[in-house]
Amino acid sequence: MPKRLGIFSIYDPEGIVDEATFDTLTDLRTCVDYLVVAVNGTVQDPYHDKLCQIAEKVVVRSNQGFDAGAYKDVLFHHLSSKELQNYDEFILCNDTFYGPFVPFREIFSEMEQRGCDFWGLSYSDSPMMQFLHSYFLCYRAEVFFSCIMPIFAEHIPVESSDINCIYGYFERAFFQFPTKKGYHFSCYSSISNHNLVLYQCGNIFMREYNLPVLKKKCFAPELYVEDNVYDALQYISRFYHHDIANIIASAKRRYGFSATVQQVLQAPPRPARYFYRENGIRATDAELNDFISRFSSLYIYGAGYWGQILYAVFVQPTGKMQGFICSDKAHVPPEGQILGVPVYPLCDIQPDDSTGIIVALGAKNTQQVRPLLNRYPHVFYLY
């Protein structure tokens, strides 16, 4: 069996670690040789003591940098380079899911047989920048040291509270960079999930796509779909023979879920309801790469989530980035830059045949800025 290092990130505003999370940790413990739990924020003493009984190291840190910041903090400040060299595989995992409902040993055994370089449990097959969902990722050492550690070192700020900055590099880049270098990925569940929304279709991901976990946010009021949640819990109990009591107790504390185990299991079958992502993006990776290749200078209009992701994955490696563009001077940040890249108002950018502009805005804002960009000869739209 490969020698594995696992880093498990936890966040709870009350400093509580539910039994459902301990179930996940206890199972993961059987598959790793060294386990580090990184707590973002605080953890109450009884839970800290219990974590120390499971993991070799428990790191309690400020609630900054999200999961990626926690992973980097552990890798660069709590483990030495020499220690890291001892491992064949690296697992980055957080506490945002219940399960797995198949033992981790079976999951790891299956993925070892596939001979991939890195893998996850679920996948987004969006038209642009497909990626493995970051709540569970496993990398072989060669990929980890050649692709992942450099991204952590150069691009993941430990203390940032900017989710765009973190996930522009983390979730997307941690998939795109290795695949562009020729490393092969795999996914435990089926990748042909047709843009279904993971949070609202947890039951469908389990039934139809072999996903052995349930995302906790399925119970969040803004995402809650009663038919699908009841169906998921019934399926977990009857198909996986997994006790759902700890799941329901956690969902009650975190999200106010009111049903009891008995009420869920005795409820009549519910019809599955399908929800799809409606991002509307029609552009593909290949089309964007072709556009980038045709120009010596590039700007990205918009420095939010999509702007930072496109910069990290597509433009920065080319060395062609000249700056981010915003609509007017009032929207230029006080420091005049984002991610170390200058930000310019559109009025400062002159039309140029050697320059391309990539519009990284949502569908509505893209339509609003199209008239402003008519005088520029080379513009790439995601929508």
C-alpha positions as CSV (number, residue, x, y, z in Angstrom):
1,M,0.0,0.0,0.0
2,P,1.3,3.5,-0.8
3,K,2.5,5.5,2.1
4,R,-0.1,8.3,2.5
5,L,-0.2,11.7,4.2
6,G,-3.7,13.1,4.9
7,I,-4.6,16.6,5.7
8,F,-8.2,17.1,6.9
9,S,-9.6,20.7,7.1
10,I,-12.4,21.5,9.6
11,Y,-14.4,24.7,10.2
12,D,-17.3,25.2,12.5
13,P,-18.4,28.6,13.8
14,E,-19.2,27.1,17.2
15,G,-16.1,25.1,17.5
16,I,-18.0,21.8,17.5
17,V,-17.0,18.6,15.7
18,D,-20.1,16.4,15.0
19,E,-20.0,12.7,15.3
20,A,-20.6,12.4,11.6
21,T,-17.3,14.2,11.0
22,F,-15.6,11.8,13.5
23,D,-17.1,8.9,11.5
24,T,-15.4,10.3,8.3
25,L,-12.0,10.8,10.1
26,T,-12.1,7.4,11.7
27,D,-12.6,5.8,8.3
28,L,-9.9,7.9,6.6
29,R,-7.5,7.0,9.4
30,T,-7.5,3.4,8.2
31,C,-6.0,4.5,4.8
32,V,-3.3,7.1,5.8
33,D,0.0,6.7,7.6
34,Y,0.0,10.2,9.0
35,L,-3.0,12.4,9.6
36,V,-3.1,16.1,10.2
37,V,-6.3,17.9,11.2
38,A,-6.3,21.6,10.5
39,V,-9.0,23.5,12.3
40,N,-9.9,26.9,10.9
41,G,-11.1,29.1,13.7
42,T,-11.7,27.4,17.1
43,V,-12.5,24.0,18.5
44,Q,-13.9,23.3,21.9
45,D,-11.6,21.3,24.3
46,P,-13.6,18.0,24.3
47,Y,-13.5,17.9,20.5
48,H,-9.9,18.9,20.4
49,D,-9.0,16.1,22.7
50,K,-10.9,13.6,20.6
51,L,-9.2,14.8,17.4
52,C,-5.8,14.3,19.1
53,Q,-6.7,10.7,19.7
54,I,-7.3,10.1,15.9
55,A,-4.6,12.3,14.3
56,E,-0.9,12.6,14.7
57,K,-1.1,16.4,14.6
58,V,-3.9,18.9,15.2
59,V,-3.3,22.4,14.0
60,V,-5.7,25.2,15.2
61,R,-5.3,28.3,13.1
62,S,-7.1,31.6,12.4
63,N,-10.1,31.2,10.1
64,Q,-8.4,32.6,7.0
65,G,-7.5,31.2,3.6
66,F,-10.3,28.6,3.6
67,D,-9.3,25.0,3.1
68,A,-6.5,25.8,0.7
69,G,-4.9,28.2,3.2
70,A,-5.2,25.5,5.9
71,Y,-3.5,22.9,3.6
72,K,-0.7,25.4,2.8
73,D,-0.2,26.3,6.4
74,V,0.3,22.6,7.3
75,L,2.5,21.8,4.4
76,F,4.8,24.9,4.8
77,H,4.8,25.6,8.5
78,H,4.0,22.4,10.4
79,L,5.7,19.7,8.3
80,S,9.3,19.8,7.1
81,S,10.3,19.1,3.5
82,K,12.1,16.0,4.7
83,E,8.9,14.7,6.3
84,L,6.9,15.3,3.1
85,Q,9.4,13.3,1.1
86,N,8.4,10.2,3.0
87,Y,5.0,9.9,1.4
88,D,3.8,8.4,-1.9
89,E,0.4,10.0,-1.9
90,F,-1.1,13.1,-0.5
91,I,-4.8,13.5,0.5
92,L,-6.4,16.9,0.8
93,C,-9.9,16.6,2.4
94,N,-12.4,18.8,4.2
95,D,-15.4,18.3,6.4
96,T,-18.1,19.5,4.0
97,F,-19.6,16.0,3.3
98,Y,-21.1,13.1,5.1
99,G,-19.7,9.6,4.5
100,P,-18.2,7.9,2.7
101,F,-20.9,5.2,2.7
102,V,-18.4,2.8,1.1
103,P,-15.3,2.2,3.2
104,F,-12.4,4.4,2.3
105,R,-10.3,1.2,1.9
106,E,-12.6,0.0,-0.9
107,I,-12.4,3.4,-2.6
108,F,-8.6,3.6,-2.4
109,S,-8.3,0.0,-3.6
110,E,-10.5,0.8,-6.7
111,M,-8.5,4.0,-7.5
112,E,-5.2,2.2,-7.2
113,Q,-6.3,-0.2,-9.9
114,R,-7.0,2.6,-12.3
115,G,-3.4,3.7,-12.4
116,C,-4.2,7.4,-12.4
117,D,-1.9,10.2,-11.2
118,F,-4.5,12.0,-9.2
119,W,-8.2,11.6,-8.4
120,G,-11.3,12.8,-6.6
121,L,-14.7,11.7,-5.7
122,S,-16.8,13.9,-8.0
123,Y,-16.3,16.0,-11.1
124,S,-17.7,19.0,-12.9
125,D,-18.0,18.5,-16.6
126,S,-18.7,22.2,-17.5
127,P,-17.8,23.4,-21.0
128,M,-14.8,25.4,-19.8
129,M,-12.3,24.3,-17.1
130,Q,-13.5,20.9,-16.0
131,F,-12.3,20.1,-12.5
132,L,-12.5,17.6,-9.7
133,H,-14.4,18.9,-6.7
134,S,-12.0,20.0,-4.1
135,Y,-13.6,18.5,-0.9
136,F,-11.5,15.3,-1.5
137,L,-8.4,15.1,-3.7
138,C,-5.6,12.6,-3.8
139,Y,-2.3,13.1,-5.6
140,R,0.6,10.8,-6.2
141,A,3.9,12.3,-5.0
142,E,5.3,13.2,-8.5
143,V,2.2,15.3,-9.3
144,F,2.1,16.8,-5.9
145,F,5.7,18.0,-5.9
146,S,5.8,19.1,-9.5
147,C,2.4,20.8,-9.8
148,I,0.6,21.3,-6.5
149,M,3.4,22.4,-4.2
150,P,4.5,25.2,-6.6
151,I,0.9,26.5,-6.8
152,F,0.7,26.5,-3.0
153,A,4.1,28.3,-2.8
154,E,3.4,31.0,-5.4
155,H,-0.3,31.5,-5.5
156,I,-2.2,30.4,-2.4
157,P,-2.2,33.1,0.4
158,V,-2.4,31.6,3.8
159,E,-4.4,34.5,5.3
160,S,-6.5,35.6,2.4
161,S,-10.3,36.1,2.8
162,D,-10.9,36.5,-0.9
163,I,-12.6,33.4,-2.0
164,N,-12.1,34.3,-5.7
165,C,-8.3,34.5,-5.2
166,I,-8.2,31.2,-3.3
167,Y,-10.5,29.1,-5.5
168,G,-9.2,30.6,-8.8
169,Y,-6.0,28.8,-8.1
170,F,-7.2,26.0,-5.8
171,E,-10.2,24.1,-7.2
172,R,-9.6,24.8,-10.9
173,A,-5.8,25.2,-11.2
174,F,-5.2,22.1,-9.0
175,F,-6.9,20.2,-11.8
176,Q,-5.9,22.1,-14.9
177,F,-2.2,22.4,-14.2
178,P,-1.5,18.7,-13.8
179,T,-3.7,17.7,-16.8
180,K,-1.9,20.3,-19.0
181,K,1.4,18.7,-18.0
182,G,0.1,15.3,-19.2
183,Y,-0.8,13.7,-15.9
184,H,-3.9,11.5,-15.9
185,F,-6.8,12.0,-13.6
186,S,-9.7,9.8,-12.6
187,C,-12.9,10.1,-10.6
188,Y,-14.5,7.6,-8.3
189,S,-18.0,8.6,-9.4
190,S,-19.1,8.9,-13.0
191,I,-17.9,12.0,-14.7
192,S,-20.9,12.1,-17.1
193,N,-23.2,13.9,-14.7
194,H,-24.6,16.4,-17.2
195,N,-24.0,19.5,-15.1
196,L,-26.3,18.4,-12.3
197,V,-26.1,20.5,-9.2
198,L,-24.3,18.5,-6.6
199,Y,-25.9,20.2,-3.6
200,Q,-29.4,19.8,-4.7
201,C,-29.1,16.4,-6.4
202,G,-27.2,14.4,-3.8
203,N,-29.5,11.4,-4.1
204,I,-29.1,11.3,-7.9
205,F,-25.4,11.4,-7.7
206,M,-25.5,8.4,-5.3
207,R,-28.1,6.4,-7.3
208,E,-27.0,7.1,-10.8
209,Y,-23.3,8.1,-10.6
210,N,-22.0,6.0,-7.8
211,L,-21.0,8.9,-5.5
212,P,-20.5,7.5,-1.9
213,V,-20.9,10.8,0.0
214,L,-23.6,13.4,0.6
215,K,-22.6,17.1,0.7
216,K,-23.7,18.8,3.9
217,K,-25.0,21.8,2.1
218,C,-27.9,19.6,0.8
219,F,-29.5,20.6,4.1
220,A,-28.9,24.3,3.8
221,P,-32.2,26.2,3.6
222,E,-31.2,28.0,0.4
223,L,-30.4,24.7,-1.3
224,Y,-32.7,22.2,0.5
225,V,-34.9,20.0,-1.7
226,E,-37.0,17.9,0.6
227,D,-37.8,15.1,-1.9
228,N,-34.1,14.6,-2.8
229,V,-32.9,14.8,0.8
230,Y,-35.4,12.2,2.1
231,D,-34.6,10.0,-0.9
232,A,-30.8,10.4,-0.2
233,L,-31.2,9.5,3.4
234,Q,-33.4,6.5,2.7
235,Y,-30.9,5.3,0.0
236,I,-28.0,5.6,2.5
237,S,-29.8,3.6,5.0
238,R,-31.3,0.9,2.8
239,F,-28.6,0.5,0.0
240,Y,-25.5,1.2,1.9
241,H,-26.8,-0.1,5.3
242,H,-25.3,3.0,6.9
243,D,-26.8,4.4,10.1
244,I,-28.1,7.9,9.3
245,A,-28.5,9.0,13.0
246,N,-25.3,11.0,13.1
247,I,-26.1,12.6,9.8
248,I,-29.5,13.8,10.9
249,A,-28.1,15.0,14.3
250,S,-25.4,17.1,12.4
251,A,-27.9,18.5,9.9
252,K,-30.3,19.4,12.8
253,R,-27.5,21.3,14.6
254,R,-26.1,23.0,11.5
255,Y,-29.1,23.7,9.4
256,G,-32.2,23.1,11.6
257,F,-33.3,19.9,9.9
258,S,-36.3,18.8,11.9
259,A,-37.1,15.3,10.8
260,T,-36.2,12.3,12.9
261,V,-34.6,9.1,11.7
262,Q,-37.9,7.3,12.1
263,Q,-39.8,9.9,10.2
264,V,-37.3,9.8,7.3
265,L,-37.3,6.0,7.1
266,Q,-41.1,5.7,7.3
267,A,-41.8,8.4,4.7
268,P,-43.2,7.2,1.4
269,P,-40.8,7.1,-1.6
270,R,-40.1,10.5,-3.1
271,P,-39.7,11.2,-6.9
272,A,-36.2,12.5,-7.7
273,R,-36.0,16.1,-8.8
274,Y,-33.2,17.2,-11.2
275,F,-31.5,20.5,-11.0
276,Y,-28.9,21.7,-13.6
277,R,-26.2,24.4,-13.5
278,E,-27.3,27.2,-15.8
279,N,-24.0,29.0,-16.3
280,G,-24.7,29.5,-20.0
281,I,-21.0,29.4,-21.0
282,R,-20.6,28.3,-24.5
283,A,-16.9,28.9,-25.0
284,T,-14.5,25.9,-24.6
285,D,-11.0,25.5,-23.4
286,A,-9.8,24.9,-26.9
287,E,-11.4,28.1,-28.2
288,L,-9.9,30.2,-25.5
289,N,-6.4,28.7,-25.9
290,D,-6.6,29.5,-29.7
291,F,-7.6,33.1,-29.0
292,I,-4.7,33.5,-26.5
293,S,-2.2,32.1,-29.0
294,R,-3.0,34.8,-31.5
295,F,-1.9,37.8,-29.5
296,S,1.2,39.1,-27.9
297,S,-0.7,41.1,-25.2
298,L,-3.8,40.2,-23.3
299,Y,-6.2,41.9,-20.9
300,I,-9.0,40.3,-18.9
301,Y,-12.1,42.4,-18.4
302,G,-13.3,41.6,-14.9
303,A,-11.2,40.5,-11.9
304,G,-13.9,38.6,-10.0
305,Y,-14.2,34.8,-9.7
306,W,-14.0,34.1,-13.5
307,G,-11.4,36.7,-14.1
308,Q,-9.0,35.4,-11.5
309,I,-9.6,31.8,-12.6
310,L,-8.9,32.5,-16.3
311,Y,-5.8,34.4,-15.3
312,A,-4.5,31.6,-13.2
313,V,-5.2,28.8,-15.5
314,F,-4.9,30.2,-19.0
315,V,-3.2,33.6,-19.2
316,Q,-0.5,33.8,-16.5
317,P,1.5,30.8,-17.8
318,T,1.8,32.5,-21.2
319,G,3.4,35.7,-19.7
320,K,1.2,37.8,-22.0
321,M,-1.0,39.4,-19.2
322,Q,-1.0,43.2,-19.3
323,G,-3.7,43.8,-16.8
324,F,-7.3,43.5,-15.6
325,I,-9.9,45.9,-17.0
326,C,-12.7,47.5,-15.1
327,S,-15.5,49.7,-16.4
328,D,-14.2,53.1,-15.0
329,K,-11.7,54.6,-12.6
330,A,-14.1,54.4,-9.7
331,H,-13.8,50.6,-9.8
332,V,-10.0,50.5,-9.8
333,P,-8.9,49.2,-6.3
334,P,-7.0,51.6,-4.1
335,E,-3.8,49.6,-4.5
336,G,-4.2,49.6,-8.3
337,Q,-3.7,45.9,-8.7
338,I,-5.2,42.4,-8.0
339,L,-3.0,39.4,-7.6
340,G,-0.1,41.6,-8.3
341,V,-1.5,42.5,-11.7
342,P,-2.3,46.1,-12.7
343,V,-6.0,47.1,-13.0
344,Y,-7.0,49.7,-15.6
345,P,-10.2,51.5,-16.4
346,L,-11.4,50.7,-19.9
347,C,-10.8,54.2,-21.1
348,D,-7.1,53.7,-20.6
349,I,-7.0,50.7,-23.0
350,Q,-6.5,51.7,-26.7
351,P,-7.6,49.4,-29.6
352,D,-4.7,47.4,-30.9
353,D,-4.4,44.6,-33.4
354,S,-1.8,42.8,-31.3
355,T,-3.9,42.9,-28.2
356,G,-6.8,40.6,-27.2
357,I,-9.4,41.2,-24.5
358,I,-11.0,38.3,-22.6
359,V,-14.4,39.2,-21.0
360,A,-14.6,37.3,-17.7
361,L,-18.0,38.5,-16.5
362,G,-21.4,36.9,-15.8
363,A,-24.0,36.7,-18.6
364,K,-25.9,39.8,-17.5
365,N,-22.8,42.0,-17.1
366,T,-21.3,40.7,-20.4
367,Q,-24.4,41.9,-22.3
368,Q,-24.1,45.3,-20.6
369,V,-20.4,45.8,-21.6
370,R,-20.7,44.6,-25.2
371,P,-21.5,48.0,-26.6
372,L,-18.5,49.5,-24.8
373,L,-16.2,46.9,-26.5
374,N,-17.4,47.4,-30.1
375,R,-14.4,49.5,-30.9
376,Y,-11.9,46.9,-29.9
377,P,-11.1,44.5,-32.7
378,H,-10.3,41.3,-30.7
379,V,-12.6,40.4,-27.9
380,F,-13.3,36.9,-26.5
381,Y,-16.7,36.3,-24.8
382,L,-17.5,33.4,-22.5
383,Y,-21.2,34.0,-23.1
